[in-house]
Amino acid sequence: MEREGDRPVPRGHSEQITVDGEAAPVTVKLGVWISNTKSRRNRLDAEQLAALAELGMDWARPVTVPQAAPGSL
């Protein structure tokens, strides 16, 4: 979020990251991971969804249904 803002990650996007113990950077298919995780969000537990929401994944936030004001029906 800090680097790219609030734009969606394209499915084909990859990132090079440095992993402790690895000599060369590792390629992570970030776009595929986000797409797959989002499509399987119903199988994630509350802790996993909360962690993703904290990272800025709006689709991981709980859905709130607006409540009608008392007496408005």
Distance bins in CASP14 RR format, pairs under 12 A and 6 or more apart:
PFRMAT RR
TARGET T0000
AUTHOR 0000-0000-0000
RMODE 2
METHOD distances of the structure
MODEL  1
1 7 0 0 0 0 1 0 0 0 0 0 0
1 8 0 0 0 0 0 1 0 0 0 0 0
1 9 0 0 0 0 0 1 0 0 0 0 0
1 52 0 0 0 0 0 1 0 0 0 0 0
1 53 0 0 0 0 0 1 0 0 0 0 0
1 54 0 0 0 0 0 1 0 0 0 0 0
1 55 1 0 0 1 0 0 0 0 0 0 0
1 56 1 0 1 0 0 0 0 0 0 0 0
1 57 0 0 0 0 1 0 0 0 0 0 0
1 58 0 0 0 0 0 1 0 0 0 0 0
2 55 0 0 0 0 0 1 0 0 0 0 0
2 56 0 0 0 0 0 1 0 0 0 0 0
3 9 0 0 0 0 0 1 0 0 0 0 0
3 15 0 0 0 0 0 1 0 0 0 0 0
3 30 0 0 0 0 0 1 0 0 0 0 0
4 10 0 0 0 0 0 1 0 0 0 0 0
4 13 0 0 0 0 1 0 0 0 0 0 0
4 15 0 0 0 0 0 1 0 0 0 0 0
4 30 0 0 0 0 0 1 0 0 0 0 0
4 56 0 0 0 0 0 1 0 0 0 0 0
5 56 0 0 0 0 1 0 0 0 0 0 0
6 56 0 0 0 0 1 0 0 0 0 0 0
6 57 0 0 0 0 0 1 0 0 0 0 0
6 58 0 0 0 0 1 0 0 0 0 0 0
7 13 0 0 0 0 0 1 0 0 0 0 0
8 30 0 0 0 0 0 1 0 0 0 0 0
8 31 0 0 0 0 1 0 0 0 0 0 0
8 34 0 0 0 0 1 0 0 0 0 0 0
8 35 0 0 0 0 1 0 0 0 0 0 0
8 38 0 0 0 0 0 1 0 0 0 0 0
8 57 0 0 0 0 0 1 0 0 0 0 0
8 58 0 0 0 0 0 1 0 0 0 0 0
8 59 0 0 0 0 0 1 0 0 0 0 0
9 15 0 0 0 0 1 0 0 0 0 0 0
9 28 0 0 0 0 0 1 0 0 0 0 0
9 29 0 0 0 0 0 1 0 0 0 0 0
9 30 1 0 1 0 0 0 0 0 0 0 0
9 31 1 0 1 0 0 0 0 0 0 0 0
9 32 0 0 0 0 1 0 0 0 0 0 0
9 33 0 0 0 0 1 0 0 0 0 0 0
9 34 1 0 1 0 0 0 0 0 0 0 0
9 35 0 0 0 0 1 0 0 0 0 0 0
9 36 0 0 0 0 0 1 0 0 0 0 0
9 37 0 0 0 0 0 1 0 0 0 0 0
9 38 0 0 0 0 0 1 0 0 0 0 0
9 55 0 0 0 0 0 1 0 0 0 0 0
9 56 0 0 0 0 0 1 0 0 0 0 0
9 57 0 0 0 0 0 1 0 0 0 0 0
9 59 0 0 0 0 0 1 0 0 0 0 0
10 29 0 0 0 0 0 1 0 0 0 0 0
10 30 0 0 0 0 1 0 0 0 0 0 0
10 31 1 0 0 1 0 0 0 0 0 0 0
10 32 0 0 0 0 0 1 0 0 0 0 0
10 34 0 0 0 0 1 0 0 0 0 0 0
10 35 0 0 0 0 1 0 0 0 0 0 0
11 29 0 0 0 0 1 0 0 0 0 0 0
11 30 0 0 0 0 1 0 0 0 0 0 0
11 31 1 0 1 0 0 0 0 0 0 0 0
11 32 1 0 0 1 0 0 0 0 0 0 0
11 33 0 0 0 0 1 0 0 0 0 0 0
11 34 0 0 0 0 1 0 0 0 0 0 0
11 35 1 0 1 0 0 0 0 0 0 0 0
11 36 0 0 0 0 1 0 0 0 0 0 0
11 38 0 0 0 0 0 1 0 0 0 0 0
11 39 0 0 0 0 0 1 0 0 0 0 0
12 27 0 0 0 0 0 1 0 0 0 0 0
12 28 0 0 0 0 0 1 0 0 0 0 0
12 29 1 0 0 1 0 0 0 0 0 0 0
12 30 0 0 0 0 1 0 0 0 0 0 0
12 31 1 0 1 0 0 0 0 0 0 0 0
12 32 1 0 0 1 0 0 0 0 0 0 0
12 33 0 0 0 0 0 1 0 0 0 0 0
12 34 0 0 0 0 0 1 0 0 0 0 0
12 35 0 0 0 0 1 0 0 0 0 0 0
13 27 0 0 0 0 0 1 0 0 0 0 0
13 28 0 0 0 0 1 0 0 0 0 0 0
13 29 1 0 0 1 0 0 0 0 0 0 0
13 30 1 0 1 0 0 0 0 0 0 0 0
13 31 1 0 1 0 0 0 0 0 0 0 0
13 32 0 0 0 0 1 0 0 0 0 0 0
13 33 0 0 0 0 1 0 0 0 0 0 0
13 34 0 0 0 0 1 0 0 0 0 0 0
13 35 0 0 0 0 1 0 0 0 0 0 0
14 25 0 0 0 0 0 1 0 0 0 0 0
14 26 0 0 0 0 0 1 0 0 0 0 0
14 27 1 0 1 0 0 0 0 0 0 0 0
14 28 1 0 0 1 0 0 0 0 0 0 0
14 29 1 0 1 0 0 0 0 0 0 0 0
14 30 1 0 0 1 0 0 0 0 0 0 0
14 31 1 0 0 1 0 0 0 0 0 0 0
14 32 0 0 0 0 1 0 0 0 0 0 0
14 33 0 0 0 0 1 0 0 0 0 0 0
14 34 0 0 0 0 0 1 0 0 0 0 0
15 25 0 0 0 0 1 0 0 0 0 0 0
15 26 0 0 0 0 1 0 0 0 0 0 0
15 27 1 0 0 1 0 0 0 0 0 0 0
15 28 1 0 1 0 0 0 0 0 0 0 0
15 29 0 0 0 0 1 0 0 0 0 0 0
15 30 1 0 1 0 0 0 0 0 0 0 0
15 31 0 0 0 0 1 0 0 0 0 0 0
15 32 0 0 0 0 0 1 0 0 0 0 0
15 33 0 0 0 0 1 0 0 0 0 0 0
15 34 0 0 0 0 0 1 0 0 0 0 0
16 22 0 0 0 0 0 1 0 0 0 0 0
16 24 0 0 0 0 1 0 0 0 0 0 0
16 25 1 0 1 0 0 0 0 0 0 0 0
16 26 1 0 0 1 0 0 0 0 0 0 0
16 27 1 0 1 0 0 0 0 0 0 0 0
16 28 1 0 0 1 0 0 0 0 0 0 0
16 29 0 0 0 0 0 1 0 0 0 0 0
16 30 0 0 0 0 0 1 0 0 0 0 0
17 24 0 0 0 0 0 1 0 0 0 0 0
17 25 1 0 0 1 0 0 0 0 0 0 0
17 26 1 0 1 0 0 0 0 0 0 0 0
17 27 0 0 0 0 1 0 0 0 0 0 0
17 28 1 0 1 0 0 0 0 0 0 0 0
17 29 0 0 0 0 0 1 0 0 0 0 0
17 30 0 0 0 0 1 0 0 0 0 0 0
18 24 0 0 0 0 1 0 0 0 0 0 0
18 25 1 0 1 0 0 0 0 0 0 0 0
18 26 1 0 0 1 0 0 0 0 0 0 0
18 27 0 0 0 0 0 1 0 0 0 0 0
18 28 0 0 0 0 0 1 0 0 0 0 0
19 25 1 0 0 1 0 0 0 0 0 0 0
19 26 1 0 1 0 0 0 0 0 0 0 0
19 27 0 0 0 0 0 1 0 0 0 0 0
19 28 0 0 0 0 1 0 0 0 0 0 0
20 26 0 0 0 0 0 1 0 0 0 0 0
22 28 0 0 0 0 0 1 0 0 0 0 0
27 33 0 0 0 0 0 1 0 0 0 0 0
28 34 0 0 0 0 0 1 0 0 0 0 0
29 35 0 0 0 0 1 0 0 0 0 0 0
29 36 0 0 0 0 1 0 0 0 0 0 0
29 37 0 0 0 0 0 1 0 0 0 0 0
30 36 0 0 0 0 0 1 0 0 0 0 0
30 37 0 0 0 0 0 1 0 0 0 0 0
30 55 0 0 0 0 0 1 0 0 0 0 0
31 37 0 0 0 0 1 0 0 0 0 0 0
31 38 0 0 0 0 1 0 0 0 0 0 0
31 39 0 0 0 0 0 1 0 0 0 0 0
32 38 0 0 0 0 0 1 0 0 0 0 0
32 39 0 0 0 0 0 1 0 0 0 0 0
33 39 0 0 0 0 0 1 0 0 0 0 0
33 40 0 0 0 0 0 1 0 0 0 0 0
33 52 0 0 0 0 0 1 0 0 0 0 0
33 57 0 0 0 0 0 1 0 0 0 0 0
34 40 0 0 0 0 0 1 0 0 0 0 0
34 41 0 0 0 0 0 1 0 0 0 0 0
34 52 0 0 0 0 1 0 0 0 0 0 0
34 55 0 0 0 0 0 1 0 0 0 0 0
34 56 0 0 0 0 0 1 0 0 0 0 0
34 57 1 0 0 1 0 0 0 0 0 0 0
34 58 0 0 0 0 0 1 0 0 0 0 0
34 59 0 0 0 0 1 0 0 0 0 0 0
34 60 0 0 0 0 0 1 0 0 0 0 0
35 41 0 0 0 0 0 1 0 0 0 0 0
35 57 0 0 0 0 0 1 0 0 0 0 0
35 59 0 0 0 0 0 1 0 0 0 0 0
36 43 0 0 0 0 0 1 0 0 0 0 0
36 44 0 0 0 0 0 1 0 0 0 0 0
37 43 0 0 0 0 1 0 0 0 0 0 0
37 44 1 0 0 1 0 0 0 0 0 0 0
37 48 0 0 0 0 1 0 0 0 0 0 0
37 49 0 0 0 0 0 1 0 0 0 0 0
37 51 0 0 0 0 0 1 0 0 0 0 0
37 52 1 0 0 1 0 0 0 0 0 0 0
37 55 0 0 0 0 0 1 0 0 0 0 0
37 57 0 0 0 0 1 0 0 0 0 0 0
37 59 0 0 0 0 1 0 0 0 0 0 0
37 60 0 0 0 0 1 0 0 0 0 0 0
38 44 0 0 0 0 1 0 0 0 0 0 0
38 49 0 0 0 0 0 1 0 0 0 0 0
38 52 0 0 0 0 1 0 0 0 0 0 0
38 57 1 0 0 1 0 0 0 0 0 0 0
38 58 0 0 0 0 0 1 0 0 0 0 0
38 59 1 0 1 0 0 0 0 0 0 0 0
38 60 0 0 0 0 1 0 0 0 0 0 0
39 59 0 0 0 0 1 0 0 0 0 0 0
40 48 0 0 0 0 0 1 0 0 0 0 0
40 49 0 0 0 0 0 1 0 0 0 0 0
40 52 0 0 0 0 0 1 0 0 0 0 0
40 59 0 0 0 0 0 1 0 0 0 0 0
40 60 0 0 0 0 0 1 0 0 0 0 0
41 48 0 0 0 0 1 0 0 0 0 0 0
41 49 1 0 0 1 0 0 0 0 0 0 0
41 52 0 0 0 0 1 0 0 0 0 0 0
41 53 0 0 0 0 0 1 0 0 0 0 0
41 57 0 0 0 0 1 0 0 0 0 0 0
41 58 0 0 0 0 0 1 0 0 0 0 0
41 59 1 0 0 1 0 0 0 0 0 0 0
41 60 1 0 0 1 0 0 0 0 0 0 0
41 61 0 0 0 0 0 1 0 0 0 0 0
41 62 0 0 0 0 0 1 0 0 0 0 0
41 63 0 0 0 0 0 1 0 0 0 0 0
42 48 0 0 0 0 0 1 0 0 0 0 0
42 49 0 0 0 0 1 0 0 0 0 0 0
42 59 0 0 0 0 0 1 0 0 0 0 0
42 60 0 0 0 0 0 1 0 0 0 0 0
42 63 0 0 0 0 0 1 0 0 0 0 0
43 49 0 0 0 0 0 1 0 0 0 0 0
44 50 0 0 0 0 1 0 0 0 0 0 0
44 51 0 0 0 0 1 0 0 0 0 0 0
44 52 1 0 0 1 0 0 0 0 0 0 0
44 53 0 0 0 0 0 1 0 0 0 0 0
44 57 0 0 0 0 0 1 0 0 0 0 0
44 59 0 0 0 0 0 1 0 0 0 0 0
44 60 1 0 0 1 0 0 0 0 0 0 0
44 62 0 0 0 0 0 1 0 0 0 0 0
45 51 0 0 0 0 1 0 0 0 0 0 0
45 52 0 0 0 0 0 1 0 0 0 0 0
45 60 0 0 0 0 0 1 0 0 0 0 0
46 52 0 0 0 0 0 1 0 0 0 0 0
46 53 0 0 0 0 0 1 0 0 0 0 0
46 60 0 0 0 0 0 1 0 0 0 0 0
46 61 0 0 0 0 0 1 0 0 0 0 0
46 62 0 0 0 0 1 0 0 0 0 0 0
47 53 0 0 0 0 0 1 0 0 0 0 0
47 54 0 0 0 0 0 1 0 0 0 0 0
47 60 0 0 0 0 0 1 0 0 0 0 0
48 54 0 0 0 0 0 1 0 0 0 0 0
48 55 0 0 0 0 0 1 0 0 0 0 0
48 57 0 0 0 0 0 1 0 0 0 0 0
48 60 0 0 0 0 1 0 0 0 0 0 0
49 55 0 0 0 0 0 1 0 0 0 0 0
49 56 0 0 0 0 0 1 0 0 0 0 0
49 57 0 0 0 0 1 0 0 0 0 0 0
49 58 0 0 0 0 0 1 0 0 0 0 0
49 59 0 0 0 0 1 0 0 0 0 0 0
49 60 1 0 1 0 0 0 0 0 0 0 0
49 61 1 0 0 1 0 0 0 0 0 0 0
49 62 1 0 0 1 0 0 0 0 0 0 0
49 63 0 0 0 0 0 1 0 0 0 0 0
50 56 0 0 0 0 0 1 0 0 0 0 0
50 57 0 0 0 0 0 1 0 0 0 0 0
50 60 1 0 0 1 0 0 0 0 0 0 0
50 61 0 0 0 0 1 0 0 0 0 0 0
50 62 0 0 0 0 1 0 0 0 0 0 0
51 57 0 0 0 0 1 0 0 0 0 0 0
51 60 0 0 0 0 1 0 0 0 0 0 0
51 61 0 0 0 0 0 1 0 0 0 0 0
52 58 0 0 0 0 1 0 0 0 0 0 0
52 59 0 0 0 0 1 0 0 0 0 0 0
52 60 1 1 0 0 0 0 0 0 0 0 0
52 61 0 0 0 0 1 0 0 0 0 0 0
52 62 0 0 0 0 0 1 0 0 0 0 0
53 59 0 0 0 0 1 0 0 0 0 0 0
53 60 1 0 1 0 0 0 0 0 0 0 0
53 61 1 0 1 0 0 0 0 0 0 0 0
53 62 0 0 0 0 1 0 0 0 0 0 0
53 63 0 0 0 0 0 1 0 0 0 0 0
54 60 0 0 0 0 1 0 0 0 0 0 0
54 61 0 0 0 0 1 0 0 0 0 0 0
55 61 0 0 0 0 0 1 0 0 0 0 0
66 72 0 0 0 0 0 1 0 0 0 0 0
67 73 0 0 0 0 0 1 0 0 0 0 0
END
